[in-house]
């Protein structure tokens, strides 16, 4: 149940969320400095090429998870009542059946990419479109937008896809004024290999959908302005309407790159003529994924929320990466219908009002949200891959007496070769870390084996089951035996997004709240310095993402 008290204000995921009963609305602030979002269990959102839509009375964020390390891991969804607190729903269908593996895992097949869900009012069901095989697109249907989708043997064709080296690629489907539309990129492989770049050409077409939202109908119109390489390398389109204008957002050919153009076309008719703008040189270090049309809860003008995959934030890179962040930013329009440039500054934030969703589980059912202690689900987190270069010791003071049931930390790696050893311990005070031969009290030791380590920043749950008291100094040690880097999530530091190390032998009292991150380098187990009196232990001006549950 949503708290309708007009006096209560919550901080959720670093974003101010105010519940207003009289207007039955929620006011949400998006900040560029918050580049990672989490589900209620503390896991970083693992979605690429995703989209947020209002479906079934809630905000549903869906896309491709890549934590499994394969070309296709499924299509996942999260639900939210406020665009800030996300509940993980699971996968839309089983990705491991022979039928789906054939459909989604073949090379150059599209890998069931750029999934989009659209509601069919005529059939009172939901239609999932995915980019898989050719011609056109594969179709799934379900009575729910968050699961139970069944593959249809019929395909959705497009109005223009010539025979030969052409394929319908990135796309979006959307209902506008009761009519369904598709914007899709047509891939032209006829020049593949002829030059270093571009690898191929692609440009956008737009067309109406049939009333059941399962196919296209009518003419496919080419979205062009002057047929230059901006037009002819356009991909990842989305379509929406504001006032009298249709808009199509797109990027240039990117391939999960760390920044590409954000292109916007607008026209009063899908047949054109189209006007083109470039509103960002690099989409703030990522690639556009779509625009959410957000109706005002009490009438008035809608808001339009642009979303992007921020691949520049991912320390684990490749053609598929599960460690990147996301950005949500409200689009701003001039009086003539053109858009203002995207603002990539970290200080940029904007507040919007929206209708709260319903049917989403209470956030307090999530382990991280309801945890006794932790680094919190708010704030500007980044990714640090300093394991095994350093051994990490995150400490805190227990705020409650009882049974320490479990702790959780966010971990990601690609093909680690050995275990990550996680030790939960109790100690006396912070000076212990600078004292030779000090031995802590071990509460539990947990070995995370390589095959259980995700490529996404998922929470590793460590069961403890030991009694603790209010005020106990506790810690979790992370020691990696692998030569392959492993990543945690951190917040803090003098420079956002970077690790700041410093010898602080004289500062043994931590950061004032009992949460101190200690570290020592590999093999650093003896005194250092010209005077031979500097301990090998350092502190980081950061805190890893963690939680602890005391019952």
C-alpha positions as CSV (number, residue, x, y, z in Angstrom):
1,X,0.0,0.0,0.0
2,X,1.2,3.5,-0.8
3,X,1.5,5.9,2.1
4,X,-0.9,8.7,1.2
5,X,0.0,11.0,4.2
6,X,0.6,14.5,2.7
7,X,3.3,15.1,5.4
8,X,5.6,12.2,4.8
9,X,8.7,12.5,2.6
10,X,11.0,9.6,1.8
11,X,14.6,9.4,0.4
12,X,14.7,6.5,-2.0
13,X,17.8,5.6,-4.1
14,X,19.2,9.0,-3.6
15,X,16.1,10.6,-5.0
16,X,13.5,12.7,-3.1
17,X,10.1,11.0,-3.3
18,X,7.1,12.9,-1.8
19,X,3.8,11.2,-1.4
20,X,0.9,13.7,-1.8
21,X,-2.5,12.4,-0.8
22,X,-4.7,15.2,-2.0
23,X,-3.5,15.0,-5.6
24,X,-2.9,11.2,-5.5
25,X,0.5,11.7,-7.0
26,X,4.1,11.1,-6.3
27,X,6.9,13.7,-6.9
28,X,10.1,12.2,-8.0
29,X,13.5,13.8,-8.6
30,X,15.9,12.4,-11.2
31,X,19.6,13.2,-10.7
32,X,22.5,12.7,-13.1
33,X,24.7,11.8,-10.2
34,X,22.7,8.7,-9.5
35,X,23.8,6.4,-12.2
36,X,23.0,3.0,-10.7
37,X,19.6,1.9,-9.6
38,X,18.9,-1.2,-7.3
39,X,16.0,-3.5,-6.7
40,X,14.6,-3.9,-3.2
41,X,17.0,-6.8,-2.5
42,X,20.0,-4.6,-3.2
43,X,21.0,-6.0,-6.6
44,X,22.0,-3.4,-9.3
45,X,19.5,-3.3,-12.1
46,X,20.9,-5.6,-14.8
47,X,19.2,-4.3,-18.0
48,X,20.5,-3.3,-21.4
49,X,18.5,-1.9,-24.3
50,X,15.6,-1.6,-21.9
51,X,12.6,0.6,-21.8
52,X,10.2,1.9,-19.1
53,X,6.5,1.9,-19.9
54,X,3.2,2.3,-18.0
55,X,1.8,-1.3,-18.2
56,X,-0.9,-2.9,-16.1
57,X,-1.2,0.0,-13.6
58,X,2.6,0.2,-12.8
59,X,5.8,1.4,-14.2
60,X,7.6,-1.6,-15.8
61,X,11.3,-1.5,-16.7
62,X,12.2,-4.3,-19.1
63,X,15.2,-5.3,-21.1
64,X,18.1,-7.7,-21.5
65,X,20.1,-8.9,-18.5
66,X,23.7,-10.0,-19.3
67,X,24.8,-11.2,-15.9
68,X,24.9,-14.8,-17.1
69,X,27.7,-14.0,-19.5
70,X,25.9,-15.2,-22.7
71,X,24.7,-13.4,-25.8
72,X,21.1,-14.0,-24.5
73,X,20.2,-14.5,-20.8
74,X,16.4,-13.7,-21.2
75,X,14.2,-10.7,-21.0
76,X,13.8,-9.4,-17.4
77,X,11.3,-7.0,-15.8
78,X,11.2,-4.8,-12.7
79,X,8.1,-3.0,-11.5
80,X,7.8,0.3,-9.6
81,X,5.1,2.6,-8.1
82,X,7.3,5.7,-8.3
83,X,10.1,5.1,-10.9
84,X,12.6,4.9,-8.1
85,X,12.0,1.7,-6.0
86,X,12.2,-1.3,-8.2
87,X,10.8,-4.8,-7.5
88,X,12.4,-7.6,-9.6
89,X,9.7,-9.8,-11.3
90,X,11.9,-12.3,-13.1
91,X,12.1,-13.4,-16.7
92,X,9.3,-13.0,-19.2
93,X,9.9,-16.5,-20.6
94,X,12.3,-19.4,-20.1
95,X,15.4,-18.6,-22.2
96,X,16.8,-22.2,-22.0
97,X,14.3,-24.2,-24.0
98,X,15.6,-25.6,-27.4
99,X,13.1,-23.4,-29.2
100,X,14.2,-20.2,-27.6
101,X,17.9,-21.0,-27.8
102,X,17.5,-21.5,-31.5
103,X,15.5,-18.3,-31.9
104,X,17.6,-16.0,-29.7
105,X,21.2,-17.3,-29.7
106,X,22.1,-17.7,-33.3
107,X,24.9,-15.4,-34.6
108,X,23.7,-12.2,-36.2
109,X,20.1,-13.2,-35.4
110,X,19.4,-10.1,-33.3
111,X,19.6,-12.3,-30.1
112,X,16.0,-11.3,-29.2
113,X,17.3,-7.8,-28.6
114,X,15.6,-4.4,-28.1
115,X,12.5,-6.1,-26.5
116,X,9.3,-3.9,-26.4
117,X,6.0,-4.7,-24.8
118,X,2.8,-3.1,-26.1
119,X,-0.8,-3.5,-24.8
120,X,-3.5,-4.8,-27.2
121,X,-6.8,-3.2,-26.1
122,X,-8.7,-5.3,-28.7
123,X,-7.4,-8.6,-27.3
124,X,-6.9,-7.4,-23.7
125,X,-3.4,-8.8,-23.6
126,X,0.2,-7.8,-23.9
127,X,2.4,-8.3,-27.0
128,X,6.2,-8.6,-26.7
129,X,8.2,-7.9,-29.8
130,X,11.9,-8.9,-30.1
131,X,14.6,-8.7,-32.7
132,X,15.2,-12.3,-33.6
133,X,15.9,-13.9,-37.0
134,X,14.3,-12.6,-40.2
135,X,12.1,-11.4,-41.8
136,X,10.5,-8.9,-39.4
137,X,10.3,-9.6,-35.7
138,X,9.4,-12.5,-33.3
139,X,6.2,-12.1,-31.3
140,X,5.2,-13.3,-27.8
141,X,1.9,-12.8,-26.0
142,X,0.8,-12.9,-22.3
143,X,-2.1,-11.8,-20.1
144,X,0.4,-10.0,-17.8
145,X,3.2,-7.5,-18.7
146,X,5.6,-9.1,-16.2
147,X,5.7,-12.8,-17.1
148,X,4.1,-15.8,-18.8
149,X,4.9,-14.8,-22.4
150,X,4.3,-17.5,-25.0
151,X,6.1,-17.5,-28.4
152,X,3.9,-17.1,-31.4
153,X,4.6,-19.0,-34.6
154,X,3.5,-16.1,-36.7
155,X,6.0,-13.2,-37.2
156,X,5.5,-9.5,-37.4
157,X,6.6,-8.3,-40.9
158,X,7.6,-4.8,-41.8
159,X,6.5,-2.8,-44.9
160,X,10.0,-2.4,-46.3
161,X,12.7,-5.1,-46.1
162,X,14.2,-6.0,-49.5
163,X,15.5,-9.4,-50.3
164,X,19.2,-9.9,-50.0
165,X,21.6,-8.4,-47.4
166,X,18.9,-6.4,-45.5
167,X,17.5,-7.0,-42.0
168,X,15.1,-5.3,-39.7
169,X,17.1,-4.4,-36.7
170,X,16.6,-2.1,-33.6
171,X,13.0,-0.9,-33.2
172,X,10.3,0.4,-30.9
173,X,6.6,-0.1,-30.8
174,X,4.2,2.4,-29.1
175,X,0.5,3.2,-28.9
176,X,-0.2,6.9,-29.8
177,X,-3.8,8.2,-29.6
178,X,-5.1,4.6,-29.8
179,X,-3.0,3.6,-32.8
180,X,0.1,1.4,-32.7
181,X,3.3,2.5,-34.5
182,X,6.7,1.0,-35.1
183,X,9.9,2.8,-35.8
184,X,12.6,0.4,-37.0
185,X,16.1,0.5,-38.4
186,X,16.7,-1.3,-41.6
187,X,20.2,-2.8,-41.7
188,X,22.0,-2.7,-45.1
189,X,24.9,-5.2,-45.1
190,X,25.7,-4.8,-48.8
191,X,28.8,-2.7,-48.0
192,X,30.0,-4.8,-45.0
193,X,33.8,-5.1,-45.0
194,X,34.3,-2.5,-47.7
195,X,35.9,0.0,-45.2
196,X,37.0,0.3,-41.6
197,X,33.9,2.3,-40.8
198,X,31.0,2.5,-40.9
199,X,30.7,-1.3,-40.7
200,X,27.3,-1.2,-42.5
201,X,24.5,1.3,-43.2
202,X,21.1,1.5,-41.4
203,X,18.3,4.0,-41.5
204,X,14.9,4.4,-39.9
205,X,11.4,3.6,-41.2
206,X,8.1,4.2,-39.5
207,X,4.8,2.4,-40.0
208,X,1.4,1.8,-38.3
209,X,0.5,-1.5,-36.6
210,X,-2.6,-3.6,-37.0
211,X,-5.3,-3.2,-34.3
212,X,-4.2,-6.4,-32.5
213,X,-0.6,-4.9,-32.2
214,X,0.9,-8.1,-33.7
215,X,1.8,-6.9,-37.2
216,X,2.3,-3.9,-39.4
217,X,-0.1,-2.3,-41.9
218,X,0.1,0.3,-44.5
219,X,3.1,2.2,-45.9
220,X,6.5,2.2,-44.3
221,X,7.9,5.7,-44.5
222,X,11.6,6.4,-44.7
223,X,12.8,8.9,-42.0
224,X,15.4,11.0,-43.7
225,X,16.6,14.6,-43.7
226,X,19.6,14.8,-46.1
227,X,20.7,11.1,-46.3
228,X,24.1,11.8,-44.8
229,X,25.9,9.4,-42.5
230,X,23.9,10.6,-39.5
231,X,20.6,9.5,-41.2
232,X,22.3,6.4,-42.7
233,X,23.7,5.2,-39.4
234,X,20.6,5.6,-37.2
235,X,19.7,2.8,-34.8
236,X,17.9,2.2,-31.4
237,X,14.9,4.3,-32.3
238,X,11.9,5.1,-30.1
239,X,8.7,6.9,-31.2
240,X,6.3,9.2,-29.2
241,X,4.1,12.1,-29.8
242,X,3.9,15.5,-28.1
243,X,1.3,18.0,-29.2
244,X,1.1,18.1,-33.0
245,X,4.5,16.4,-33.5
246,X,5.7,12.8,-33.8
247,X,9.2,12.4,-32.4
248,X,11.7,9.6,-33.1
249,X,14.8,9.4,-30.9
250,X,17.8,7.4,-32.2
251,X,21.5,7.0,-31.8
252,X,24.2,6.4,-34.5
253,X,25.6,2.9,-34.9
254,X,27.1,2.1,-31.6
255,X,27.3,-1.6,-30.6
256,X,27.2,-1.0,-26.8
257,X,29.7,1.8,-27.1
258,X,30.8,4.4,-24.5
259,X,29.0,7.3,-26.2
260,X,27.2,8.1,-29.4
261,X,25.0,10.8,-30.9
262,X,21.5,11.4,-29.5
263,X,19.5,12.2,-32.7
264,X,15.9,13.4,-32.6
265,X,13.6,13.6,-35.6
266,X,10.2,15.4,-35.5
267,X,7.4,15.8,-38.0
268,X,3.6,16.5,-37.9
269,X,3.0,13.4,-40.0
270,X,4.8,10.0,-40.1
271,X,5.1,10.5,-43.9
272,X,7.3,13.5,-43.3
273,X,9.0,15.8,-44.0
274,X,11.2,15.2,-40.9
275,X,13.4,17.8,-39.1
276,X,16.5,16.5,-37.4
277,X,18.4,17.6,-34.4
278,X,21.5,16.3,-32.6
279,X,20.9,17.1,-28.9
280,X,23.9,15.3,-27.4
281,X,27.4,14.5,-28.8
282,X,27.7,11.3,-26.7
283,X,24.4,10.7,-24.8
284,X,26.3,11.4,-21.6
285,X,28.6,8.4,-22.2
286,X,26.1,5.9,-23.4
287,X,23.3,5.1,-25.9
288,X,19.6,6.1,-25.9
289,X,17.1,3.4,-25.0
290,X,13.8,5.2,-25.2
291,X,11.4,7.9,-23.9
292,X,8.7,7.3,-21.3
293,X,5.6,9.5,-21.9
294,X,4.5,10.5,-18.4
295,X,1.0,12.0,-18.2
296,X,0.5,14.6,-15.5
297,X,-1.5,13.1,-12.7
298,X,-4.0,15.9,-12.5
299,X,-4.2,17.1,-16.1
300,X,-1.8,19.5,-17.8
301,X,1.2,18.8,-20.0
302,X,2.9,15.4,-20.0
303,X,6.5,14.9,-19.1
304,X,8.9,13.0,-21.4
305,X,11.6,11.0,-19.6
306,X,14.6,10.0,-21.7
307,X,16.5,6.9,-20.6
308,X,20.0,5.8,-21.6
309,X,22.5,2.9,-21.0
310,X,25.6,4.5,-19.6
311,X,28.2,2.1,-20.9
312,X,31.0,4.6,-20.0
313,X,30.4,3.7,-16.3
314,X,31.1,0.0,-16.9
315,X,34.6,-1.2,-15.9
316,X,33.9,-4.6,-17.4
317,X,33.5,-3.9,-21.1
318,X,32.7,-5.9,-24.2
319,X,30.0,-6.4,-26.7
320,X,27.7,-7.4,-23.8
321,X,28.3,-5.8,-20.3
322,X,26.2,-6.1,-17.2
323,X,28.0,-3.5,-15.0
324,X,26.9,-0.3,-16.7
325,X,24.6,2.3,-15.1
326,X,21.6,4.1,-16.4
327,X,20.4,7.7,-16.8
328,X,16.9,9.2,-16.6
329,X,16.5,12.8,-17.7
330,X,13.5,14.9,-18.5
331,X,13.5,16.2,-22.1
332,X,13.0,20.0,-22.4
333,X,11.2,21.5,-25.4
334,X,11.2,24.9,-27.0
335,X,8.0,26.6,-28.2
336,X,8.6,25.5,-31.8
337,X,8.7,21.9,-30.8
338,X,12.4,21.5,-31.0
339,X,14.3,20.0,-28.1
340,X,17.0,21.6,-25.9
341,X,20.3,19.8,-25.6
342,X,20.7,17.0,-23.1
343,X,22.5,18.1,-20.0
344,X,25.2,15.7,-19.0
345,X,26.5,17.5,-15.9
346,X,26.4,15.5,-12.7
347,X,24.7,18.4,-10.9
348,X,21.7,18.2,-13.2
349,X,18.5,17.1,-11.5
350,X,14.8,17.6,-12.2
351,X,11.6,16.9,-10.3
352,X,8.4,15.5,-12.0
353,X,5.0,14.6,-10.7
354,X,3.4,11.3,-11.7
355,X,0.6,9.0,-11.0
356,X,1.7,6.3,-8.5
357,X,1.5,2.8,-9.7
358,X,-0.4,0.0,-8.0
359,X,0.0,-3.7,-7.4
360,X,3.8,-3.5,-6.7
361,X,5.0,-5.4,-3.6
362,X,5.8,-3.4,-0.6
363,X,9.4,-2.3,-0.8
364,X,9.9,-3.3,2.9
365,X,9.7,-6.9,1.8
366,X,13.1,-6.5,0.1
367,X,16.1,-7.7,2.1
368,X,18.2,-4.6,1.4
369,X,15.5,-2.0,1.9
370,X,14.5,-3.6,5.3
371,X,18.1,-4.4,6.5
372,X,19.2,-3.4,10.0
373,X,22.4,-1.8,8.9
374,X,24.1,-1.0,5.6
375,X,25.6,1.5,3.2
376,X,22.0,2.3,2.1
377,X,20.2,2.2,-1.2
378,X,20.6,5.9,-1.7
379,X,23.5,7.9,-3.0
380,X,25.9,8.0,-6.0
381,X,27.5,4.6,-6.3
382,X,30.2,3.7,-8.8
383,X,32.0,0.5,-9.6
384,X,35.5,-0.3,-8.2
385,X,37.5,-3.3,-9.5
386,X,40.3,-3.2,-7.0
387,X,40.1,-6.9,-6.0
388,X,42.6,-8.7,-5.9
389,X,44.9,-5.7,-6.0
390,X,43.7,-5.0,-2.5
391,X,42.2,-6.9,0.3
392,X,39.1,-5.1,1.6
393,X,37.7,-4.8,5.2
394,X,34.4,-3.0,5.5
395,X,33.5,-2.2,9.1
396,X,30.4,-0.9,10.9
397,X,28.8,-0.7,14.4
398,X,25.8,-2.9,14.9
399,X,22.7,-0.8,15.7
400,X,20.8,-3.7,17.2
401,X,21.2,-6.6,19.5
402,X,20.1,-10.0,18.2
403,X,21.0,-12.7,15.7
404,X,23.1,-11.5,12.8
405,X,21.3,-13.5,10.2
406,X,23.2,-12.5,7.1
407,X,25.2,-9.9,5.3
408,X,25.2,-9.0,1.7
409,X,27.7,-7.3,-0.7
410,X,27.5,-6.5,-4.4
411,X,30.0,-8.5,-6.4
412,X,30.7,-8.9,-10.2
413,X,33.5,-10.5,-12.2
414,X,34.2,-12.1,-15.6
415,X,35.6,-15.6,-15.6
416,X,37.3,-15.5,-12.2
417,X,39.9,-18.3,-11.7
418,X,39.6,-18.8,-7.9
419,X,37.3,-18.3,-5.0
420,X,36.4,-15.0,-3.3
421,X,36.7,-15.6,0.5
422,X,34.2,-13.5,2.5
423,X,34.8,-13.4,6.3
424,X,32.5,-11.8,8.8
425,X,34.2,-10.8,12.0
426,X,34.0,-8.9,15.3
427,X,36.8,-6.7,16.6
428,X,37.5,-4.2,19.4
429,X,38.2,-0.9,17.8
430,X,39.7,0.6,14.6
431,X,43.2,0.8,16.0
432,X,43.2,-3.0,15.8
433,X,43.9,-2.7,12.0
434,X,47.2,-0.9,12.7
435,X,48.3,-3.3,15.5
436,X,50.7,-6.1,14.6
437,X,49.5,-9.7,15.3
438,X,45.9,-8.6,16.1
439,X,43.4,-11.5,15.6
440,X,39.7,-10.7,15.2
441,X,36.8,-13.0,16.3
442,X,35.6,-14.8,13.2
443,X,31.8,-15.2,13.0
444,X,31.7,-17.0,9.7
445,X,33.8,-17.7,6.6
446,X,32.1,-18.1,3.2
447,X,33.8,-19.1,-0.1
448,X,32.2,-17.8,-3.2
449,X,33.2,-20.2,-6.0
450,X,33.8,-18.9,-9.6
451,X,30.7,-20.6,-11.1
452,X,28.4,-18.7,-8.7
453,X,29.8,-15.2,-9.5
454,X,27.6,-13.1,-11.8
455,X,28.9,-10.6,-14.4
456,X,26.2,-8.2,-13.0
457,X,26.6,-6.4,-9.7
458,X,24.4,-8.8,-7.8
459,X,24.2,-9.2,-4.0
460,X,26.1,-12.2,-2.6
461,X,24.2,-13.3,0.5
462,X,26.4,-14.7,3.3
463,X,24.6,-16.5,6.2
464,X,26.0,-15.8,9.6
465,X,23.7,-16.9,12.4
466,X,25.7,-15.5,15.4
467,X,24.6,-13.3,18.3
468,X,25.7,-9.6,18.3
469,X,25.1,-6.7,20.6
470,X,24.2,-3.1,20.0
471,X,27.4,-1.2,19.4
472,X,29.5,-4.3,18.5
473,X,32.2,-3.4,15.9
474,X,31.7,-5.8,13.0
475,X,33.4,-6.2,9.6
476,X,33.3,-8.1,6.4
477,X,36.6,-9.1,4.7
478,X,36.9,-9.7,1.0
479,X,40.0,-11.6,-0.1
480,X,40.3,-12.8,-3.7
481,X,42.6,-15.6,-4.8
482,X,41.9,-15.0,-8.5
483,X,44.2,-13.1,-10.9
484,X,41.1,-11.8,-12.7
485,X,39.8,-8.5,-11.3
486,X,36.6,-8.5,-9.3
487,X,34.3,-5.5,-8.7
488,X,32.3,-4.1,-5.8
489,X,30.1,-1.0,-5.6
490,X,31.4,2.0,-3.7
491,X,30.2,5.5,-2.8
492,X,32.2,8.4,-1.5
493,X,35.7,9.5,-2.3
494,X,37.1,12.9,-3.1
495,X,36.6,12.4,-6.8
496,X,33.4,10.9,-8.0
497,X,33.9,7.6,-9.9
498,X,37.5,7.2,-8.9
499,X,39.2,5.4,-6.0
500,X,41.0,7.7,-3.6
501,X,43.7,5.9,-1.5
502,X,45.5,7.4,1.4
503,X,47.7,6.3,4.3
504,X,45.8,7.4,7.4
505,X,47.8,5.8,10.2
506,X,47.0,8.7,12.4
507,X,43.3,8.6,11.7
508,X,42.1,5.4,13.4
509,X,38.6,6.6,14.4
510,X,37.1,6.0,10.9
511,X,34.5,8.4,9.4
512,X,32.5,9.1,12.5
513,X,29.7,6.6,11.9
514,X,31.6,3.4,12.5
515,X,31.6,2.6,8.7
516,X,35.2,2.5,7.6
517,X,36.7,0.7,4.7
518,X,40.2,-0.6,5.4
519,X,42.5,-2.1,2.8
520,X,46.0,-3.5,2.3
521,X,47.7,-4.4,-1.0
522,X,48.7,-7.9,-2.1
523,X,51.8,-9.0,-0.1
524,X,51.7,-5.8,2.0
525,X,52.0,-7.5,5.4
526,X,54.9,-5.6,7.0
527,X,55.9,-2.2,8.2
528,X,56.6,0.4,5.5
529,X,58.2,3.9,5.2
530,X,61.8,5.2,5.7
531,X,61.4,5.1,9.4
532,X,60.0,1.6,9.3
533,X,56.9,2.5,11.4
534,X,54.1,2.8,8.8
535,X,51.6,-0.1,9.0
536,X,50.6,-1.7,5.7
537,X,46.9,-0.9,6.3
538,X,45.2,2.0,4.5
539,X,41.7,3.4,4.5
540,X,39.7,4.3,1.5
541,X,37.5,7.5,1.4
542,X,34.8,5.2,0.3
543,X,32.3,2.6,1.5
544,X,31.4,-0.6,-0.4
545,X,27.7,-1.4,-0.9
546,X,26.6,-3.8,1.8
547,X,23.8,-4.6,4.2
548,X,23.4,-6.6,7.5
549,X,20.2,-8.2,8.9
550,X,19.9,-8.6,12.6
551,X,16.8,-10.3,13.9
